[in-house]
Amino acid sequence: NAGVTQTPKFRVLKTGQSMTLLCAQDMNHEYMYWYRQDPGMGLRLIHYSVGEGTTAKGEVPDGYNVSRLKKQNFLLGLESAAPSQTSVYFCASRDALSYEQYFGPGTRLTVT
Amino acid sequence: AQSVTQLDSHVSVSEGTPVLLRCNYSSSYSPSLFWYVQHPNKGLQLLLKYTSAATLVKGINGFEAEFKKSETSFHLTKPSAHMSDAAEYFCVVFSSGNTGKLIFGQGTTLQVKP
């Protein structure tokens, strides 16, 4: 039981490049979330999903897209990376009947 | 709207002395509250949670927190700090509704001096 995993762990992009971050969970959770963490701001919600095939915007969705084609996977895409997207990205999942979210180890992204 | 405010961005204690990390919340109804810990370059780990049961909640590694409705507070405490407690701590409120998202405080960095 791996819990929540994220790929890759680190990435450096040039401005304008694109990439996809993968989140996978093996707990059969309905809900999945993408957060970004910036110094002094805690974690902020980018997008979330309440089930396979569904996605919705969070607090800071601009510049990101997501997809949930399979229940266990939640993908976060950056179509044209900007330096403002330099951050640490965390994925989380939870069961529909629980308040607790389980977090992945994070992806550190630098955009130059 | 729900929110949490962590009153200190940085707390420094000596090893073996008590730890107090302060958190106030804002909610129009009884909230579900959490404390998460993040060690350097690591993910987030749940320390403890309050979900309207006992107001004094015990967590892992000797931490506990008390829910005080009259003061809208959920402060985190530990009787005796250990060097391994040095980390960033987040007070978090669960947002009800369809999103089920977590709303994070800004974080408190705990420094433990030998």
Interface residues (C-beta under 8 A of the other chain):
Chain A: Y31 Y33 G40 M41 G42 L43 R44 L45 Y48 V50 A56 G58 F90 A92 R94 Y99 E100 Q101 F103 G104 P105 G106
Chain B: S9 S32 F34 Y36 K42 G43 L44 Q45 L46 K49 T51 F90 F94 N98 T99 G100 K101 L102 F104 G105 Q106 G107
